[in-house]
């Protein structure tokens, strides 16, 4: 009898052990500082192609935010378990090619990739103060084969950029295609810029930061620019609420230690005055927001950022079941140094997360991991230092 009880106890223990092992997550380092062709890797973006492939983008850098920067890509055909070798999407000699912001046209299968370009020797402060040799410009290219090949990047400055602006940046992150309402099918790319502002203090003024979107109603053949969202916001991401309203979620420079938000009821053409969502704590960093769709019968949004008022650490994922009015189920993904990030809904239903992280610095690696939705509502930290392969 004792032997039978012992066997049953071991079976139960093994069952729980298997369950625990199944839910143990690993973060794959897709790019690591000092390894490969480039010294540094930053600005992650991820998109799911129409065939289910995952496309992970980033900047390959020699140094910091300026100089020789190339736009890179890795692909996964198995929901993020393995990844291809690195490909170069755009390399313009010693100039800066970066800020990836892709969007999938679900009606055509075409992927539009918006990026920005500037002369490698020009720095952000010079571009903002308009003392640079050349302006910073938006470009776009597209792929009709799920990201295997790309068209030649096309300059979009005349359409997408106000000539009075200084700095310009697309995303970084991803764009969306509106799914409901009058503007169904519209492609929307979030972007941001600097502008002249007598009261502005950006880079010692008189300049401010603003956000806007680019949108297309003809599958990317032509693009329009929205009105600007000001003051003090950039590095924007957009999501669609259940009624078709668009929500812009932005990095804020208004000393509120929280994300700035604005709403549009006309498909992104005009926007409400900014307000701050104090549930979404931030310390002037990029973030990601995703309309996950329906989960257990409820509409679900996800928000990801380093959720601290100072510094960049504690990458955390929050959930909203009421169109981003309130946020709950705050899930600590990684407690260590962490910065920019991007979310994706994988074809198998998991939540994909691509983010910058490390042990000593937030910029040591760009790592990928994924979670089944149920896992986001259990107790405990999802990743730790030992999770990095």
C-alpha positions as CSV (number, residue, x, y, z in Angstrom):
1,X,0.0,0.0,0.0
2,X,2.8,2.4,0.9
3,X,4.5,1.5,-2.4
4,X,1.3,2.4,-4.3
5,X,1.0,5.7,-2.5
6,X,4.6,6.5,-3.2
7,X,4.1,5.7,-6.9
8,X,1.0,7.9,-7.1
9,X,2.8,10.7,-5.3
10,X,5.7,10.6,-7.8
11,X,3.3,10.6,-10.7
12,X,1.6,13.7,-9.4
13,X,4.9,15.4,-8.8
14,X,6.1,14.5,-12.3
15,X,2.9,15.9,-13.7
16,X,3.3,19.2,-12.0
17,X,7.0,19.3,-12.9
18,X,6.1,18.7,-16.6
19,X,3.6,21.5,-16.5
20,X,6.1,23.9,-14.9
21,X,8.7,23.0,-17.4
22,X,6.3,23.6,-20.3
23,X,5.7,27.2,-19.0
24,X,9.3,28.1,-18.6
25,X,10.2,30.8,-21.1
26,X,13.5,31.4,-22.8
27,X,14.6,34.6,-24.5
28,X,16.6,34.1,-27.7
29,X,19.2,36.8,-28.3
30,X,18.7,37.7,-32.0
31,X,21.4,40.4,-31.9
32,X,24.2,40.9,-29.3
33,X,26.4,43.9,-28.8
34,X,29.9,43.4,-30.2
35,X,29.0,40.3,-32.2
36,X,28.5,40.1,-35.9
37,X,29.2,42.8,-38.5
38,X,28.1,45.7,-36.3
39,X,29.2,47.1,-32.9
40,X,25.7,47.9,-31.7
41,X,22.1,46.8,-32.4
42,X,19.1,48.9,-31.5
43,X,15.5,49.9,-32.3
44,X,13.6,46.5,-32.5
45,X,10.5,46.0,-34.6
46,X,8.6,42.9,-35.4
47,X,5.8,42.0,-37.9
48,X,3.9,38.9,-38.8
49,X,3.8,38.3,-42.6
50,X,0.7,37.0,-44.3
51,X,2.2,33.5,-44.4
52,X,2.8,33.5,-40.7
53,X,6.6,34.2,-40.9
54,X,8.0,36.5,-38.2
55,X,10.1,39.4,-39.5
56,X,12.4,41.0,-36.8
57,X,14.0,44.3,-37.8
58,X,16.6,46.5,-36.1
59,X,19.4,49.0,-36.7
60,X,22.9,47.8,-37.1
61,X,25.1,50.6,-35.7
62,X,28.8,51.4,-35.6
63,X,28.2,53.8,-32.7
64,X,25.2,55.7,-31.3
65,X,22.2,57.4,-32.9
66,X,24.1,59.0,-35.7
67,X,26.7,57.8,-38.3
68,X,26.7,54.6,-40.3
69,X,23.5,52.8,-39.5
70,X,22.0,50.0,-41.6
71,X,18.5,48.4,-41.4
72,X,18.6,44.7,-40.7
73,X,16.2,41.8,-40.8
74,X,16.0,38.2,-39.4
75,X,13.2,35.8,-40.2
76,X,11.5,32.9,-38.3
77,X,9.3,30.4,-40.1
78,X,8.4,28.4,-37.0
79,X,6.8,31.0,-34.7
80,X,10.1,32.3,-33.2
81,X,11.7,29.0,-32.3
82,X,14.6,29.4,-34.8
83,X,15.8,32.4,-36.8
84,X,17.5,33.0,-40.1
85,X,20.9,34.6,-40.7
86,X,20.9,38.4,-40.7
87,X,19.9,40.2,-43.9
88,X,20.5,43.9,-44.8
89,X,17.3,45.6,-46.0
90,X,18.9,49.0,-46.5
91,X,22.5,50.2,-46.5
92,X,23.3,53.6,-47.8
93,X,27.1,53.7,-47.4
94,X,28.0,55.8,-44.3
95,X,24.6,57.3,-43.9
96,X,21.8,56.6,-41.3
97,X,19.0,54.2,-42.4
98,X,16.8,53.3,-39.5
99,X,13.6,53.6,-37.4
100,X,11.8,50.6,-38.9
101,X,8.0,50.8,-38.9
102,X,6.3,48.1,-41.1
103,X,2.7,47.4,-41.7
104,X,0.9,44.5,-43.4
105,X,-1.9,45.2,-45.9
106,X,-4.0,42.1,-45.1
107,X,-6.1,42.6,-48.2
108,X,-3.1,42.4,-50.6
109,X,-0.4,40.7,-48.5
110,X,2.0,43.5,-49.3
111,X,4.3,44.7,-46.5
112,X,5.0,48.4,-46.4
113,X,8.2,49.3,-44.5
114,X,8.6,53.0,-43.5
115,X,12.1,54.2,-42.4
116,X,14.0,57.4,-42.0
117,X,17.3,58.6,-43.6
118,X,19.8,61.3,-42.8
119,X,23.4,62.1,-43.7
120,X,25.7,60.1,-41.5
121,X,27.7,63.1,-40.3
122,X,24.5,65.0,-39.2
123,X,23.4,64.6,-35.6
124,X,20.0,65.0,-34.0
125,X,20.7,68.4,-32.4
126,X,21.9,69.8,-35.7
127,X,18.9,68.5,-37.5
128,X,16.5,69.9,-34.9
129,X,18.3,73.3,-35.0
130,X,18.3,73.1,-38.8
131,X,22.1,73.5,-39.0
132,X,22.6,70.1,-40.5
133,X,23.9,69.7,-44.1
134,X,20.7,67.8,-45.0
135,X,17.3,67.2,-43.4
136,X,16.2,63.9,-42.0
137,X,13.7,62.3,-44.4
138,X,11.1,59.5,-44.4
139,X,11.5,56.7,-47.0
140,X,9.3,53.7,-47.8
141,X,9.7,50.3,-49.5
142,X,7.6,47.3,-49.9
143,X,7.7,43.5,-50.2
144,X,5.2,41.2,-52.1
145,X,6.9,38.0,-51.0
146,X,6.6,38.1,-47.2
147,X,9.8,40.1,-46.7
148,X,12.1,38.0,-48.8
149,X,12.8,40.8,-51.3
150,X,12.2,44.5,-51.0
151,X,11.7,47.4,-53.5
152,X,14.2,50.2,-53.7
153,X,13.5,52.7,-50.9
154,X,11.5,55.7,-52.1
155,X,11.9,59.2,-50.6
156,X,8.6,60.3,-49.1
157,X,9.6,63.8,-47.9
158,X,7.4,65.9,-50.2
159,X,4.3,64.1,-49.0
160,X,5.0,63.0,-45.5
161,X,7.1,65.7,-44.0
162,X,6.3,69.4,-43.3
163,X,9.2,71.5,-44.7
164,X,9.3,73.6,-41.5
165,X,10.1,70.5,-39.3
166,X,13.5,69.6,-38.2
167,X,13.8,66.1,-36.8
168,X,11.7,63.3,-38.3
169,X,11.1,59.7,-37.2
170,X,8.8,56.9,-38.2
171,X,7.5,54.8,-35.2
172,X,9.6,53.1,-34.2
173,X,7.5,49.9,-34.0
174,X,4.7,49.0,-36.4
175,X,1.7,50.5,-38.3
176,X,-1.8,49.2,-38.4
177,X,-4.6,48.6,-40.9
178,X,-8.0,49.8,-39.7
179,X,-10.4,46.8,-39.4
180,X,-13.8,48.5,-38.6
181,X,-16.0,51.4,-39.6
182,X,-15.9,54.0,-42.3
183,X,-12.1,53.8,-42.7
184,X,-11.8,50.0,-42.8
185,X,-8.7,49.0,-44.9
186,X,-6.8,52.3,-44.3
187,X,-3.1,51.8,-43.6
188,X,-1.8,54.0,-40.7
189,X,1.9,54.7,-39.9
190,X,2.7,56.5,-36.7
191,X,5.5,59.0,-36.9
192,X,6.9,62.1,-35.1
193,X,8.9,65.2,-35.7
194,X,10.4,68.4,-34.1
195,X,8.9,71.8,-34.9
196,X,9.5,75.5,-34.2
197,X,8.0,76.5,-30.8
198,X,8.8,79.8,-29.1
199,X,8.0,78.1,-25.7
200,X,9.8,74.9,-26.5
201,X,12.7,73.7,-24.6
202,X,13.8,70.6,-26.7
203,X,17.5,70.7,-27.2
204,X,17.6,74.1,-25.5
205,X,14.8,75.4,-27.7
206,X,13.0,77.1,-29.2
207,X,11.7,73.7,-30.5
208,X,9.1,71.1,-29.5
209,X,8.4,67.5,-30.3
210,X,5.1,66.4,-31.9
211,X,3.5,63.3,-33.4
212,X,1.4,62.5,-36.4
213,X,0.4,59.7,-38.7
214,X,0.7,58.9,-42.4
215,X,-2.3,57.1,-43.9
216,X,-3.3,55.5,-47.2
217,X,-6.7,54.5,-48.6
218,X,-5.4,52.9,-51.8
219,X,-3.1,50.2,-50.5
220,X,-0.1,52.4,-50.3
221,X,-0.2,53.9,-53.7
222,X,-0.6,57.4,-52.2
223,X,-0.2,58.7,-48.7
224,X,-1.5,61.7,-46.7
225,X,-0.3,63.3,-43.5
226,X,-2.5,64.0,-40.5
227,X,-2.5,67.1,-38.3
228,X,0.2,67.3,-35.7
229,X,-0.3,66.2,-32.1
230,X,1.5,68.6,-29.7
231,X,3.1,69.5,-27.4
232,X,5.9,67.4,-26.0
233,X,5.3,64.0,-27.5
234,X,7.1,61.7,-30.0
235,X,8.0,58.0,-30.6
236,X,4.4,57.1,-31.1
237,X,2.4,53.9,-31.6
238,X,-1.2,53.7,-32.7
239,X,-4.0,51.2,-32.0
240,X,-7.6,50.8,-33.0
241,X,-10.4,50.6,-30.4
242,X,-13.5,48.5,-30.8
243,X,-15.6,51.3,-32.3
244,X,-12.9,52.2,-34.9
245,X,-11.5,55.2,-32.9
246,X,-7.8,55.4,-33.1
247,X,-5.6,55.8,-30.0
248,X,-2.2,57.3,-30.3
249,X,0.2,56.3,-27.4
250,X,3.3,58.5,-27.2
251,X,6.5,59.2,-25.3
252,X,6.0,62.3,-23.3
253,X,8.3,65.3,-22.6
254,X,5.7,67.0,-20.4
255,X,7.2,66.0,-17.0
256,X,4.3,63.8,-16.2
257,X,6.2,60.5,-15.9
258,X,3.4,58.9,-17.9
259,X,2.5,58.1,-21.5
260,X,0.7,60.8,-23.5
261,X,-2.4,59.7,-25.4
262,X,-4.6,61.3,-28.1
263,X,-7.7,60.0,-30.0
264,X,-9.0,60.3,-33.6
265,X,-12.5,59.6,-34.8
266,X,-11.8,60.2,-38.5
267,X,-9.2,57.5,-39.2
268,X,-6.2,59.5,-38.0
269,X,-6.7,62.7,-39.9
270,X,-7.4,64.9,-36.8
271,X,-6.6,64.3,-33.1
272,X,-7.8,65.4,-29.7
273,X,-5.7,67.4,-27.3
274,X,-3.2,65.2,-25.6
275,X,-3.8,63.9,-22.1
276,X,-1.7,61.6,-19.9
277,X,-2.5,58.0,-18.9
278,X,-1.1,57.8,-15.4
279,X,-1.6,54.1,-15.3
280,X,1.2,53.8,-17.9
281,X,4.3,55.0,-16.0
282,X,7.3,55.9,-18.2
283,X,10.7,57.6,-18.1
284,X,10.9,59.0,-21.6
285,X,11.3,55.8,-23.5
286,X,9.6,54.2,-26.5
287,X,6.8,51.7,-25.9
288,X,4.5,49.2,-27.8
289,X,0.8,48.8,-27.8
290,X,-1.1,46.0,-29.5
291,X,-4.8,45.2,-30.3
292,X,-4.7,41.5,-29.6
293,X,-8.3,41.0,-30.6
294,X,-10.8,38.8,-28.7
295,X,-9.6,36.8,-25.7
296,X,-12.2,34.6,-23.8
297,X,-14.9,36.7,-25.4
298,X,-13.5,40.1,-24.5
299,X,-11.6,42.6,-26.6
300,X,-8.0,42.8,-25.4
301,X,-5.2,45.3,-25.7
302,X,-1.6,44.9,-24.5
303,X,0.9,47.6,-23.6
304,X,4.6,47.0,-23.1
305,X,7.3,49.3,-21.7
306,X,10.0,49.7,-19.1
307,X,7.5,50.7,-16.4
308,X,9.7,52.9,-14.1
309,X,9.6,56.8,-13.7
310,X,13.4,57.0,-13.9
311,X,15.9,55.0,-15.9
312,X,15.1,52.1,-18.2
313,X,14.4,48.7,-16.5
314,X,11.5,46.5,-15.5
315,X,10.0,45.6,-18.9
316,X,6.3,45.1,-18.0
317,X,3.2,44.0,-19.9
318,X,-0.2,45.3,-19.0
319,X,-3.6,44.3,-20.3
320,X,-6.8,46.2,-21.0
321,X,-10.2,44.7,-21.5
322,X,-12.1,48.0,-21.8
323,X,-10.5,49.7,-24.9
324,X,-7.5,51.1,-23.0
325,X,-9.6,52.9,-20.4
326,X,-8.0,50.9,-17.6
327,X,-5.0,48.6,-17.4
328,X,-4.6,45.4,-15.2
329,X,-2.7,42.2,-15.0
330,X,0.6,44.1,-14.8
331,X,3.1,41.4,-15.7
332,X,6.8,41.9,-15.1
333,X,8.6,40.3,-18.0
334,X,12.2,41.2,-17.2
335,X,13.4,43.2,-14.1
336,X,16.8,44.0,-15.5
337,X,17.9,46.9,-17.7
338,X,15.5,47.1,-20.7
339,X,14.4,49.8,-23.2
340,X,12.8,49.8,-26.6
341,X,10.3,47.0,-27.5
342,X,7.7,45.7,-30.0
343,X,4.7,43.4,-29.6
344,X,3.2,41.0,-32.1
345,X,0.3,38.5,-32.2
346,X,1.8,35.3,-33.7
347,X,-0.2,33.0,-36.0
348,X,-0.5,30.4,-33.3
349,X,-2.1,32.9,-30.9
350,X,0.9,33.6,-28.8
351,X,2.1,37.0,-27.8
352,X,5.5,37.8,-29.3
353,X,7.9,40.2,-27.6
354,X,11.0,41.7,-29.1
355,X,12.9,44.0,-26.8
356,X,16.3,45.5,-25.8
357,X,17.7,44.1,-22.6
358,X,20.9,43.1,-20.8
359,X,22.5,42.5,-17.4
360,X,24.6,45.7,-17.1
361,X,23.0,47.8,-19.8
362,X,19.7,47.8,-21.6
363,X,21.4,47.8,-25.0
364,X,23.5,44.6,-24.8
365,X,21.0,42.4,-26.7
366,X,17.8,42.4,-28.7
367,X,15.9,39.4,-27.5
368,X,12.7,37.6,-28.6
369,X,10.4,35.6,-26.5
370,X,6.7,34.6,-26.6
371,X,3.9,33.7,-24.2
372,X,0.6,31.9,-24.5
373,X,-2.1,34.4,-23.4
374,X,-3.0,32.3,-20.3
375,X,0.5,32.7,-19.1
376,X,0.2,36.5,-18.9
377,X,-2.3,36.1,-16.0
378,X,-0.3,33.8,-13.7
379,X,1.9,35.0,-10.8
380,X,5.6,35.5,-10.9
381,X,8.2,37.0,-13.2
382,X,8.3,35.6,-16.7
383,X,12.0,36.1,-17.4
384,X,15.2,36.5,-15.4
385,X,18.9,36.9,-16.3
386,X,19.3,33.1,-16.8
387,X,16.6,33.1,-19.5
388,X,18.9,34.6,-22.1
389,X,20.5,32.0,-24.3
